[in-house]
Amino acid sequence: MEEFTFQIRRVAGRRRLSITVRPDGSFWVSTNKTLSQKKIRSFLLEQMNWVRSSSETMEALRAQNPRKRFQSGEIYPYLGNTYELVIEKGNPMRLQVQDGKMIFTSPVSEEKMSEEQRLYYQQKFQETYKKVAKKLLTNRLEFWSEIMGLETMGLSFRMQKSVWGSCSSKNKISCVCNIRDSILCD
């Protein structure tokens, strides 16, 4: 068990002991506040084959989907298709899909971008995704709300890592939109 590190999260009133593997490959054990370390250790030993298998699966997924750095040549999904990103110097800053490529125009050439500028432009790139997604999802939400006779209270985007979307008890819809980990609204 020494080959893996586990974070323990104790939650009052929790009835079951569970293990969660996170996208970064870390393992979290959720338990109640009173379960002993000995029982947690015993549970982990029983689950070691699952832990190994899950670790290998997550490692393979990370290898297939490396973290995006926001640079030309990366592939991004957009409205059901995938496109190669091309970063070009120019004004105004904008994003357009043309000739099978996703072209992002920035005031600074890619070769001269500092890391801070790259993060800034990546954020602007993501904001464009959110605008398109919000427009499309708002239309779909209105369509389905009318058909189902439901009233929604809004639509928001979050940088969630383990949930793609949810609806709160107050009928507020939340969607994931995260280009840093290759998950995008499309």
N, C-alpha and C positions, 0 to 999 in steps of 0.2 A: 504494500500500500504506500510505500515511501516514494514511488514514482509519480504519484499524483498529490496535488494539494487541494484540500477541501475547505471552503468557507462555510461556517456554520451560522445559520440564521435561526434564532429562537423566537418563536411567535406565541404569545399567550393564547391558550385555548386550542392550539393546533392538535388534531387527533392523530394524523398520520405522519410518518417519517418519509421524506422523499428526497431524491437527488435530481438536480437540474444541471444540464450542461449548457453553458452560455456560448454565444457565437465566438467569443475570444478564446474558448477552450477551457475556461475555468469551471470548476464544479462547485455547486452550492448545495448544502444539505439543509433542508428545512425541517424543524422539529419544534416541539413545545418547550417551555422553559424548564421543565423538570427532568427530562430524559437524561440519563447518565452518559458520560463519555464512553464508558465501557459498552453500553448498548448501541450507541452510535457507531462505534468501531466495529462491533460485531455485524451490524447491518451493512456497513461498507464492505467488509470482507465477503459477505454473502453476495453482494452486488458487483464484485470486482470484474467479472466477465462483461457485464453490461457497461461498466465504466470504461474498460479498455476499448470495447467495440465503439462506444459513443465518441471516445477521444479520437479514434482512427477516422471515424466518419466526419467529425468536425474538422479534423486536419485536412482531409481530402476536399471538403467543401471550401475551406479557406484557400487551398492551393488552386482550385478551379475558379474561385472568385476573389482574386487579390483585392486588397483595399485600394480604392480609387485615389489617385494623386492629382486628378484634374490636369491631365496633359494630353496632347495630341496623340492619337492612336488608340486611346482607350475606347471601349465599346459601351454604349449606354442604351438602355431600352427607352422607347418613346412612343406612346400611343400604339402599342402592340407590335412595333418593329424595333430592330436594333440598328444603331448607327455608330459610325466611327466619328469620334470627336476630332475636330480640326480647330485649333486656336489661331486666329489671325489678328494682326494689328490693324486697328481702324477705329473710327468713331462713327456713330455712337456705339456704346456697348450694347450688344444684342445677341440673341440666339435665333438661328434660323436653320431649317432643314432644307437641304438642296442637293440634288444629284446623289442621293443615298448617303449623304454626310450630314453631321450635325455641326454647324459652323458657329463658333462663339467668337465675336469680335470684341477685342479689348483695346484700351488705349496704349497698352504696353505689349511689346512682342513677347512671345512665350520664352524666348532665350534670355530676355532681360528681366523676367519676373522674379522678384524676391519671394521668399516663402510666405511672407505676410501678404503680398499682393496676390499670390496664387490662392491663398485661403479666402481673401476678399472676393476674388473673381469666382471662385467655386461657390461661395455663398450667393452671389448674384445669379449664377447659373441655376442653383437650387431654387431661388426665388421665382425664376421663370417657370420652372417645373411646377411649383406650387400654384402659380397663377393659372396655368393651363389646366392643371388637375382640379383646382377649385371651380373653375368655370364648367368643366365637363361633369364633375361630380355633383355640383349644385343642380345642373339640369337633370341628371339621372335621379337625384334625390327628390326633386320636385315631382318628376314623372311617377316614381314608385310610391311616394307619399300619397299622391292623389289616388292612385289605383288602390292602395291598401287602406285608404281613409285614415292616415296617420299624419300628425303634425310634428315636424322636426324643429328643433330650436337652434340649429346652427351646425356649421361644419368647420372643423379645425384640423391642423396637421401637427404631428408631434414627431420627435426623433426617437421613437420607440425601437427597441431591438428585438422584442420577442412577440409583439402583437401587431398584426397588419391593420386592424381597425376595430372599433368598438362603438357601442351606443350606450350612453349613460342613462340612468333612471329618469333624467330630465329631457330625454330625446335629443341629446347633443351627439353628433357623429364625430369621431376622431379617426383620422387616417394616418398611416405612416408615410413619410416622405424623406428618405435618407440616402443621399448619393454617396456619402462617405463609406458606407458599407455595401455598396452595389445594389441597394434596394431602392427602387424609384417608383413613383406613381406613374403608371402607364395604362 
